[in-house]
Amino acid sequence: MFFPHTRRSWLQQVAVGFGGLAMSALCSDSASAAPPVLGPLAPRGGHFPAKAKRIIFLFMSGGPSQVDTFDPKPLLVRDHGKPFPFPKPRVQFNSTGNLLKSPWKFRQHGESGLWASDLFPNVARCVDDLCMIHSIHGTNPAHGGAVMKVHTGTDNFVRPSIGSWVTYGLGSENADLPGFVTICPTLAFGGINNWSSAFLPAEYQGTSLGNASIPSDKARVRYIANSRLPRDIQRLQLEQLMRQDAASRERAPSEAALEARINSFELAFRMQSSIPQVEDLSGESRATHALYGLDDPVTANFGRMCLVARRFAEAGVRFIQVTHNDHLVQWDQHSDLKNGHEKNAREVDRPIAGLLTDLKQRGLLEDTLVWWGGEFGRTPTAETADGRDHNQEGFTMWLAGGGAKPGHRYGNTDEYGYYAVEDKVHIHDLHATMLHLLGLDHERLTYRHAGRDFRLTDVEGTVVQGVLA
């Protein structure tokens, strides 16, 4: 849609491979506002009918405390200050002391009666749309390994991100946008590996808008605009690159890296117009701005990310991640739990509720799976006098929409909230379940690399039937 007839004629003479086919289709569809997606990112059906078309991942970096947010433990209040009555895990991040009660009150909400603490009064009004999983457990008590596990399914190898796997499995619904976008991601604890395609073709790499140290109103795709050259000159440069690549492609027709480069150049050219349009919130109503908290400096930064995520979802992006973090590890309260968690919750509570409400009003929640959580939870025992240590043994995540059972509580931790003990859900199980909701069989979504077939769930993972609507 961006190329003149001379470019079209040239393409007919030298186009080869998927990159050339995609460019030819774009040229022939020059009058269309949304050219079809061809090549590796062409939309594909899953292995069976899907409940969800896309995922929005609300990543709470640092690890929110399950016993202070959505998993109330009356015995923790009763036995405050006493020793933990069971053996603690053999491997701990730091040593902890006696039991520490939550500073916040828990209440039941909605028709479902699900529990939420006073940290989340706005999300509490949405509990009838949430499927709370209280028995998540992982394998690594350190941020780096746990963050990588949540994002890639492994804590010690470079593997494709879940967003890359989803895009590889389903393709994209918009030729002018990436299939996988991450908004203000943290550069710590694996950094780009958390949105990398690793050994998957480069087309499935996540595209980052800024990073966690940049305010969301300043977050942009790097080099999205070329201030030195007008678009017609850029077209000429791209055509010259395509000529060179076409010649190389004829010499090495099986060169996948070259094919990916052709596709990335084409997408980058189109993104110069499409990405700024999605990020432009001027057309959204004042009521919508208020719904996401853009009228309050406390909530505006995260609220803007959530609103942009909704716009990407509407535009056909398959996987959108929104990270709550800054230059610190946001939810990592080893001390000063009360002030730290209250600050964090104030920043995200209203925007998250706004996103859920907006998606539901627009009919998008039905086929959009919203995923909330951190890399692990916190201990019910105290570190220092007023903090909690890392806890991968049992914690809470929740899902909303996209075929997850609404107003539902699944699994349990022990009576103090340390270990997952009932209907345990490993990270591999969670990944398998979310892929299932997208119509993908996690055992069949594989890619051959280095002589073996790889998958997001490695050789593990079971779909959790109890959270499916």
C-alpha positions in Angstrom: 0.0 0.0 0.0 3.0 2.3 0.3 4.8 1.5 -3.0 4.5 3.1 -6.4 3.8 1.3 -9.7 7.5 1.3 -10.6 8.3 -0.7 -7.5 5.5 -3.1 -8.3 6.9 -3.7 -11.8 10.3 -4.3 -10.3 9.0 -6.7 -7.8 7.4 -8.8 -10.6 10.8 -9.2 -12.2 13.0 -10.0 -9.1 10.7 -11.0 -6.2 11.7 -14.4 -4.7 10.8 -16.1 -1.5 8.1 -15.2 1.0 9.5 -11.6 1.3 8.9 -11.0 -2.4 5.4 -12.6 -2.3 4.5 -10.4 0.7 5.7 -7.3 -1.1 3.8 -8.2 -4.3 0.6 -8.7 -2.3 1.1 -5.4 -0.5 1.5 -3.6 -3.8 -1.5 -5.1 -5.4 -3.5 -4.2 -2.3 -2.5 -0.6 -2.4 -6.0 0.7 -2.0 -6.7 -1.4 1.1 -6.3 0.1 4.6 -5.3 -3.3 6.0 -3.3 -5.5 3.5 -3.4 -9.2 4.1 -0.7 -10.8 6.2 1.4 -13.2 4.1 4.5 -15.3 4.7 5.5 -16.5 8.2 3.2 -14.1 10.0 0.1 -15.1 8.0 -2.8 -15.8 10.4 -3.2 -19.5 11.0 -5.8 -21.6 12.8 -4.7 -23.6 15.8 -4.9 -27.3 16.4 -8.6 -27.1 17.6 -11.2 -24.3 18.0 -9.9 -21.5 20.2 -11.6 -19.5 23.0 -9.0 -16.7 22.8 -7.4 -14.9 19.9 -4.8 -13.0 21.9 -3.1 -12.5 25.3 -2.5 -9.4 27.3 0.1 -10.1 30.0 0.1 -7.7 33.0 3.5 -8.5 34.5 4.1 -7.3 38.0 7.9 -7.4 38.2 9.4 -8.4 41.5 6.7 -10.7 42.9 3.5 -9.5 44.6 2.7 -11.1 47.9 -0.2 -13.6 47.5 -1.1 -13.4 51.2 -1.4 -9.6 50.9 -3.4 -9.4 47.7 -5.8 -12.2 46.8 -5.1 -15.2 49.1 -6.3 -14.5 52.7 -4.9 -16.6 55.5 -6.8 -16.2 58.9 -4.2 -18.3 60.7 -1.5 -16.0 59.6 -3.3 -13.2 61.5 -3.9 -15.4 64.5 -0.4 -16.7 64.7 1.4 -13.5 63.9 4.9 -13.4 65.4 5.0 -17.2 66.0 7.5 -19.5 64.2 6.4 -21.1 61.0 5.1 -24.5 62.1 6.4 -26.5 59.1 9.8 -27.0 57.6 10.8 -24.2 55.3 12.1 -24.9 51.8 15.5 -26.5 51.5 16.5 -23.7 49.1 15.6 -20.2 50.1 16.7 -16.8 48.7 17.3 -15.3 52.1 16.6 -16.5 55.7 13.3 -15.4 57.2 11.9 -15.3 60.7 8.5 -15.7 62.2 5.1 -15.4 60.7 4.0 -11.9 59.5 0.3 -11.0 59.2 -1.0 -8.9 56.4 -1.4 -5.2 57.1 -4.5 -5.2 54.9 -8.0 -6.4 55.4 -9.5 -9.0 53.0 -13.1 -8.9 51.9 -15.3 -11.0 49.6 -16.7 -9.3 46.5 -19.2 -9.8 43.7 -21.6 -12.7 43.2 -18.7 -15.1 43.2 -17.5 -14.1 46.7 -13.9 -14.1 45.6 -11.5 -12.5 48.1 -9.4 -9.4 47.5 -7.5 -7.2 50.0 -8.0 -3.5 50.4 -4.9 -3.0 48.2 -7.1 -3.6 45.1 -10.5 -1.9 45.6 -11.0 -1.4 41.9 -9.9 -4.8 40.7 -12.2 -6.2 43.5 -15.2 -4.9 41.6 -14.1 -7.1 38.6 -13.7 -10.4 40.5 -16.7 -12.0 38.8 -14.6 -11.9 35.6 -11.5 -13.3 37.2 -10.2 -16.9 37.5 -7.9 -16.9 40.5 -5.3 -19.6 40.6 -3.8 -19.8 44.1 -1.6 -22.8 43.6 1.0 -21.6 41.1 4.5 -22.8 41.8 7.9 -22.6 40.1 11.5 -23.8 40.6 13.7 -20.8 41.1 13.8 -18.3 44.1 16.0 -15.8 42.2 14.5 -13.0 40.1 16.6 -13.8 37.0 15.7 -17.5 36.8 12.1 -17.0 37.8 11.5 -14.2 35.3 13.0 -16.3 32.5 10.8 -19.3 33.6 7.6 -17.3 33.4 8.5 -15.8 30.1 10.3 -18.7 28.3 9.5 -21.9 30.3 13.1 -22.3 31.3 15.3 -20.6 34.0 18.8 -21.4 32.7 18.7 -21.5 28.9 18.0 -19.0 26.1 14.6 -20.1 24.7 11.8 -18.4 22.8 9.4 -16.2 24.8 5.8 -17.3 25.2 4.9 -14.3 23.0 7.1 -15.6 20.2 5.6 -19.1 20.5 2.1 -17.7 20.3 3.0 -15.7 17.2 4.8 -18.7 15.7 1.7 -20.8 16.2 -1.0 -18.4 15.2 0.6 -15.7 13.0 -0.6 -12.1 13.1 -3.9 -10.4 12.2 -2.4 -7.1 11.0 0.3 -6.8 8.2 1.3 -3.4 9.5 2.0 -4.4 13.1 4.3 -6.9 14.8 2.6 -10.0 16.2 4.2 -9.6 19.6 4.6 -6.2 21.4 6.0 -5.6 24.9 5.4 -2.2 26.5 8.1 -0.7 28.8 9.7 -4.1 29.6 12.4 -4.4 32.3 15.9 -4.7 31.0 17.0 -6.6 34.1 16.8 -10.4 34.8 17.2 -11.7 31.3 16.4 -8.4 29.5 15.7 -9.0 25.8 15.7 -12.7 26.3 12.3 -12.4 27.9 10.8 -11.2 24.6 13.3 -12.9 22.2 12.4 -15.4 19.5 15.7 -17.2 20.3 16.0 -20.0 17.7 12.6 -19.4 16.2 12.6 -17.3 13.0 13.3 -13.6 13.7 9.8 -12.6 12.5 8.5 -13.8 15.9 10.7 -11.6 18.0 8.9 -9.3 20.3 9.0 -5.5 19.5 9.6 -3.3 22.5 8.1 0.1 23.1 10.6 1.8 25.4 11.7 0.1 28.6 11.0 0.3 32.3 13.2 3.3 32.9 11.3 5.4 30.3 7.9 7.0 31.1 5.2 5.4 29.0 4.3 8.7 27.3 7.9 8.8 25.9 8.1 5.1 25.1 8.6 4.5 21.4 9.9 1.8 19.1 13.5 2.6 18.5 14.3 4.3 15.2 10.6 4.3 14.3 11.0 7.6 12.6 13.8 8.7 10.2 14.4 12.4 10.6 17.1 12.4 7.9 15.4 10.9 4.9 11.9 11.3 3.4 9.8 8.2 2.7 10.4 8.1 -1.0 14.2 7.9 -0.4 13.7 5.2 2.2 11.7 3.3 -0.5 14.6 3.6 -2.9 17.0 2.3 -0.2 14.7 -0.6 0.6 14.4 -1.5 -3.0 18.2 -1.6 -3.4 18.5 -3.8 -0.3 15.9 -6.1 -1.8 17.8 -6.4 -5.0 20.9 -7.4 -3.1 19.0 -9.8 -0.9 17.2 -11.3 -3.9 20.5 -12.0 -5.6 21.8 -13.6 -2.4 18.6 -15.6 -2.0 19.1 -17.1 -5.5 22.5 -18.3 -4.4 21.3 -19.6 -1.1 17.6 -20.4 -1.4 17.4 -22.1 2.0 18.8 -19.2 3.9 16.1 -18.5 6.5 18.0 -15.7 8.2 18.0 -13.7 5.0 14.3 -14.3 4.5 13.6 -13.1 8.0 15.7 -10.0 7.2 13.6 -9.2 4.1 10.4 -9.6 6.1 11.7 -7.4 9.0 12.7 -4.6 6.6 9.2 -4.6 5.0 7.5 -4.6 8.4 9.7 -1.9 9.8 8.9 0.3 6.8 5.1 -0.1 7.3 5.4 0.4 11.1 6.5 4.0 10.6 2.9 4.8 10.1 1.0 2.1 12.0 2.8 2.2 15.4 2.4 6.0 16.0 -1.3 5.6 15.1 -1.8 3.0 17.8 0.1 5.1 20.4 -1.9 8.2 19.6 -4.5 8.4 22.3 -5.9 11.8 21.2 -9.0 10.2 19.7 -9.9 8.4 22.9 -12.7 10.0 24.9 -12.2 11.9 28.1 -14.2 9.2 29.8 -11.8 6.5 28.5 -8.8 8.5 29.7 -10.4 8.7 33.1 -11.3 5.0 33.2 -7.6 4.1 32.8 -6.5 6.7 35.3 -4.8 9.0 32.8 -6.2 12.0 34.8 -4.1 11.1 37.9 -0.3 11.3 37.9 -0.2 8.3 40.2 -1.9 6.0 37.7 -1.2 7.8 34.4 2.0 5.9 33.5 0.6 2.4 33.9 -2.8 3.5 32.7 -1.4 4.7 29.4 0.4 1.3 28.9 -2.9 -0.5 29.6 -4.8 1.7 27.1 -2.2 1.3 24.4 -2.4 -2.5 25.1 -6.1 -2.4 24.4 -5.5 -0.5 21.2 -2.9 -3.1 20.1 -5.3 -5.9 20.9 -8.0 -4.2 18.8 -5.6 -3.8 16.0 -4.8 -7.5 15.8 -1.6 -8.0 17.8 -1.5 -11.6 19.2 0.5 -11.0 22.4 0.9 -7.8 24.3 2.8 -7.5 27.5 2.6 -4.6 29.9 5.3 -4.5 32.6 4.9 -2.7 35.9 8.4 -1.7 36.9 10.8 1.2 37.0 14.6 1.3 37.6 13.9 -0.8 40.8 12.3 -4.3 41.1 8.9 -2.9 41.7 7.1 -5.5 43.9 10.3 -6.8 45.7 9.6 -5.7 49.3 12.2 -7.4 51.4 11.5 -4.6 53.9 8.9 -1.8 54.2 6.2 -4.1 52.8 3.3 -1.8 53.7 4.5 1.3 52.0 6.0 -0.5 49.0 3.0 -2.7 48.2 0.6 0.3 48.7 2.5 2.4 46.3 2.6 -0.3 43.7 -1.1 -1.1 44.1 -2.1 2.5 43.8 -0.3 2.7 40.5 -1.9 -0.4 38.9 -5.3 -1.0 40.5 -7.3 1.6 38.7 -5.7 0.9 35.3 -6.1 -2.8 35.5 -9.8 -2.5 36.4 -10.2 0.1 33.6 -8.6 -2.4 31.1 -10.9 -5.2 32.2 -14.0 -2.9 32.1 -13.1 -1.5 28.7 -12.4 -4.8 27.1 -15.7 -6.1 28.4 -17.7 -3.1 27.2 -16.1 -3.5 23.7 -16.8 -7.2 23.5 -13.1 -7.9 23.5 -12.8 -9.7 26.8 -14.6 -12.7 25.3 -11.7 -13.6 23.1 -8.8 -11.7 24.9 -7.1 -13.6 27.7 -5.8 -11.3 30.3 -3.0 -12.8 32.5 -1.9 -11.1 35.8 1.1 -12.1 38.0 4.7 -11.8 38.9 7.7 -14.2 38.7 6.9 -15.6 42.2 5.1 -14.7 45.4 6.3 -13.8 48.9 6.9 -15.7 52.1 4.3 -15.5 54.9 7.3 -15.2 57.2 9.1 -12.0 57.9 12.4 -10.9 56.4 13.8 -8.1 58.6 10.9 -6.7 60.7 8.5 -5.7 58.0 9.3 -7.4 54.7 8.8 -10.7 52.9 11.3 -12.8 51.0 10.9 -14.5 47.5 8.6 -17.5 47.5 8.3 -19.7 44.4 6.7 -22.5 46.4 3.1 -21.2 46.2 1.6 -18.0 44.9 -1.4 -16.5 43.0 -1.9 -15.5 39.4 -5.2 -14.8 37.7 -6.7 -15.0 34.3 -9.7 -13.1 32.8 -11.7 -13.6 29.6 -10.6 -15.7 26.7 -12.3 -18.9 27.9 -11.0 -18.8 31.5 -13.7 -19.7 34.1 -15.0 -16.4 35.5 -15.6 -15.8 39.2 -13.7 -19.0 40.0 -11.1 -19.9 42.7 -8.7 -22.8 41.8 -6.1 -24.4 44.0 -4.9 -23.6 47.5 -1.8 -22.9 49.4 -1.4 -24.2 53.0 -3.1 -22.5 55.8 -0.3 -19.9 56.1 0.2 -19.4 52.4 3.7 -20.8 51.9 3.3 -23.9 49.8 0.9 -24.9 47.0 -0.8 -27.9 48.4 -4.1 -28.5 46.5 -4.5 -28.7 42.7 -1.0 -27.5 42.2 -0.3 -25.6 38.9 3.3 -25.5 37.7 4.4 -22.7 35.3 4.5 -25.4 32.6 0.9 -26.2 33.4 -0.1 -22.6 33.2 1.6 -22.2 29.8 0.0 -25.3 28.5 -3.4 -24.1 29.6 -3.1 -20.7 28.0 -1.9 -22.2 24.7 -4.9 -24.5 24.9 -7.3 -21.5 25.2 -5.6 -20.1 22.1 -6.4 -23.4 20.3 -2.8 -24.7 20.5 -1.7 -28.1 21.7 1.4 -27.4 23.7 2.8 -30.9 22.8 2.3 -30.3 19.1 3.6 -26.6 19.0 7.2 -27.6 18.3 10.2 -26.3 16.4 13.2 -28.4 15.4 16.5 -26.9 16.4 19.9 -28.4 17.0 18.6 -31.9 16.2 15.6 -32.0 18.5 12.1 -30.7 18.8 11.6 -27.9 21.3 8.4 -26.5 22.8 7.5 -23.9 25.4 6.7 -26.5 28.0 9.8 -28.6 27.4 8.8 -32.2 28.2 6.2 -31.3 30.9 3.0 -29.4 31.3 -0.7 -30.5 31.7 -3.7 -28.4 30.7 -5.6 -27.4 33.8 -9.1 -28.3 33.0 -10.5 -26.8 36.2 -9.9 -23.3 35.0 -11.5 -23.7 31.6 -15.0 -22.2 31.2 
